[in-house]
Amino acid sequence: MNIEETVRAMPELAWFKSSYSTGSGGECVEVATGAASVHVRDSKDITRPALTVPPTAWTAFIGFAIAQAP
Protein backbone atom coordinates (compact mmCIF):
# COMPACT_ATOMS: atom_id res chain seq x y z
CA MET A 1 0.00 0.00 0.00
CA ASN A 2 1.33 3.44 -0.78
CA ILE A 3 0.68 6.75 0.97
CA GLU A 4 -1.80 8.00 -1.63
CA GLU A 5 -3.98 4.92 -1.11
CA THR A 6 -3.90 5.41 2.67
CA VAL A 7 -4.84 9.08 2.44
CA ARG A 8 -7.69 8.41 -0.01
CA ALA A 9 -9.04 5.49 2.03
CA MET A 10 -9.47 7.67 5.12
CA PRO A 11 -12.68 9.70 5.05
CA GLU A 12 -12.35 13.44 5.51
CA LEU A 13 -11.77 14.08 9.20
CA ALA A 14 -11.70 17.25 11.28
CA TRP A 15 -8.09 17.46 12.52
CA PHE A 16 -7.02 19.63 15.46
CA LYS A 17 -3.80 20.45 17.28
CA SER A 18 -3.22 20.71 21.00
CA SER A 19 -3.58 24.15 22.55
CA TYR A 20 -0.01 23.57 23.78
CA SER A 21 1.27 23.59 20.19
CA THR A 22 3.39 26.69 19.69
CA GLY A 23 3.41 26.61 15.89
CA SER A 24 7.14 27.30 15.95
CA GLY A 25 8.17 24.10 14.17
CA GLY A 26 8.31 21.87 17.22
CA GLU A 27 7.09 18.32 17.50
CA CYS A 28 3.34 18.64 16.95
CA VAL A 29 0.63 16.12 16.33
CA GLU A 30 -2.90 16.48 15.07
CA VAL A 31 -5.80 14.37 16.26
CA ALA A 32 -9.14 13.52 14.66
CA THR A 33 -11.92 11.38 16.06
CA GLY A 34 -13.92 9.00 13.94
CA ALA A 35 -16.99 6.93 14.73
CA ALA A 36 -14.97 4.04 16.18
CA SER A 37 -11.38 5.27 16.22
CA VAL A 38 -8.98 8.09 17.01
CA HIS A 39 -6.47 9.14 14.36
CA VAL A 40 -3.12 10.77 15.16
CA ARG A 41 -0.73 12.23 12.59
CA ASP A 42 2.39 14.37 12.31
CA SER A 43 1.26 17.94 11.68
CA LYS A 44 4.44 18.70 9.74
CA ASP A 45 3.91 15.86 7.22
CA ILE A 46 0.22 15.08 6.78
CA THR A 47 0.92 12.91 3.73
CA ARG A 48 2.23 10.12 5.97
CA PRO A 49 -0.27 7.57 7.27
CA ALA A 50 -2.02 8.35 10.53
CA LEU A 51 -1.83 6.15 13.59
CA THR A 52 -5.31 4.78 14.28
CA VAL A 53 -6.30 3.49 17.71
CA PRO A 54 -9.53 2.57 19.50
CA PRO A 55 -11.00 5.31 21.73
CA THR A 56 -10.22 3.27 24.86
CA ALA A 57 -6.52 3.16 23.97
CA TRP A 58 -6.48 6.93 23.32
CA THR A 59 -8.18 7.61 26.65
CA ALA A 60 -5.61 5.46 28.45
CA PHE A 61 -2.75 7.26 26.67
CA ILE A 62 -4.11 10.71 27.57
CA GLY A 63 -4.53 9.63 31.20
CA PHE A 64 -0.92 8.44 31.27
CA ALA A 65 0.36 11.62 29.58
CA ILE A 66 -1.47 13.85 32.06
CA ALA A 67 -0.12 11.84 34.99
CA GLN A 68 3.44 12.29 33.66
CA ALA A 69 3.14 16.04 33.05
CA PRO A 70 5.28 18.28 35.24
C-alpha positions as CSV (number, residue, x, y, z in Angstrom):
1,M,0.0,0.0,0.0
2,N,1.3,3.4,-0.8
3,I,0.7,6.7,1.0
4,E,-1.8,8.0,-1.6
5,E,-4.0,4.9,-1.1
6,T,-3.9,5.4,2.7
7,V,-4.8,9.1,2.4
8,R,-7.7,8.4,0.0
9,A,-9.0,5.5,2.0
10,M,-9.5,7.7,5.1
11,P,-12.7,9.7,5.0
12,E,-12.3,13.4,5.5
13,L,-11.8,14.1,9.2
14,A,-11.7,17.3,11.3
15,W,-8.1,17.5,12.5
16,F,-7.0,19.6,15.5
17,K,-3.8,20.4,17.3
18,S,-3.2,20.7,21.0
19,S,-3.6,24.1,22.5
20,Y,0.0,23.6,23.8
21,S,1.3,23.6,20.2
22,T,3.4,26.7,19.7
23,G,3.4,26.6,15.9
24,S,7.1,27.3,15.9
25,G,8.2,24.1,14.2
26,G,8.3,21.9,17.2
27,E,7.1,18.3,17.5
28,C,3.3,18.6,17.0
29,V,0.6,16.1,16.3
30,E,-2.9,16.5,15.1
31,V,-5.8,14.4,16.3
32,A,-9.1,13.5,14.7
33,T,-11.9,11.4,16.1
34,G,-13.9,9.0,13.9
35,A,-17.0,6.9,14.7
36,A,-15.0,4.0,16.2
37,S,-11.4,5.3,16.2
38,V,-9.0,8.1,17.0
39,H,-6.5,9.1,14.4
40,V,-3.1,10.8,15.2
41,R,-0.7,12.2,12.6
42,D,2.4,14.4,12.3
43,S,1.3,17.9,11.7
44,K,4.4,18.7,9.7
45,D,3.9,15.9,7.2
46,I,0.2,15.1,6.8
47,T,0.9,12.9,3.7
48,R,2.2,10.1,6.0
49,P,-0.3,7.6,7.3
50,A,-2.0,8.4,10.5
51,L,-1.8,6.1,13.6
52,T,-5.3,4.8,14.3
53,V,-6.3,3.5,17.7
54,P,-9.5,2.6,19.5
55,P,-11.0,5.3,21.7
56,T,-10.2,3.3,24.9
57,A,-6.5,3.2,24.0
58,W,-6.5,6.9,23.3
59,T,-8.2,7.6,26.7
60,A,-5.6,5.5,28.4
61,F,-2.8,7.3,26.7
62,I,-4.1,10.7,27.6
63,G,-4.5,9.6,31.2
64,F,-0.9,8.4,31.3
65,A,0.4,11.6,29.6
66,I,-1.5,13.9,32.1
67,A,-0.1,11.8,35.0
68,Q,3.4,12.3,33.7
69,A,3.1,16.0,33.0
70,P,5.3,18.3,35.2
